[in-house]
Amino acid sequence: MKIDRRRKIHEALKEAHNISINDLCDMFGVSKNTIRRDIADLQEKGIIEKVYGGIVLADPPANAPEPFAFREGRNAEAKKLIGRLAADLVDDGDVIYIDSGTTTMHMVPYLLDKQRLTIVTASVHVINMAVTYTRLNVISTGGTFYAPSQAFIGPQAVECLRRYNVTKAFLASTGISIEHGATNTSPLECELKQSLMKKNCPHILLVDDSKFAPATRMSYCALKDLEYVVTNKRPSDAYLRNFDENDVRLIAPTQTIING
């Protein structure tokens, strides 16, 4: 699949720094024409640059969001597990917000047994997944389309969220740390997330184990502002102590609810 191959080219460049077209052909077992199309696509997106003899990673703007398609394939099984665990928190009749992200979208297939469920979302991927199931009522925030996260942002999206009485908010994050809380690389997305934190409802953060410790560009909430953290592995004892001190419930595969 070309998206997966292009993601792997990006990952390989992080290790090798410079790769030739011939090496890429050997690596993936495809023709030079196929690799040249991949290179043209990645170059157009500002991810790579062509140099004599091959390609290198482009210098992105500081803390630029990584393309959604690349993030989507990383830790996919862990993200599906987190989506299933988070879906168990949804009750019949809920009006839930599902944030844009490569983990939160995996909740959708596990919501089919819920009755009278409404999903509010800014995520194009969540919309596309949910509308295939006629039992789910889906409301899009609308707004300005933001390509790196495949989601809507801006005043229209914020105003839409203000109008709805969300009963549970399922949030995504590019990093989580004890000092900085839940963080995100995009200030544009943080505005929407911060507006969600003002809602009088449980705030539930979905993060895989790779997100612990690396705080990214902007904080949108402290850990104490969350009611639940759902992940695929138990984090370090320092996080467990912090969650316990702040009455944050941790949901992980080994135990249904920790600190509950």
Secondary structure by P-SEA (a helix, b strand, c coil): caaaaaaaaaaaaaacccccaaaaaaaccccaaaaaaaaaaaaaaccccccccccccccccccccccaaaaaacaaaaaaaaaaaaaaacccccbbbbcccccccccccccccccbbbbbbccaaaaaaaaacccbbbbbbcccccccccccccaaaaaaaaaccccbbbbbccccccccccccccaaaaaaaaaaaacccbbbbbbcccccccccccccccccccccccccccccaaaaaaaaaacbbbbccccccccc
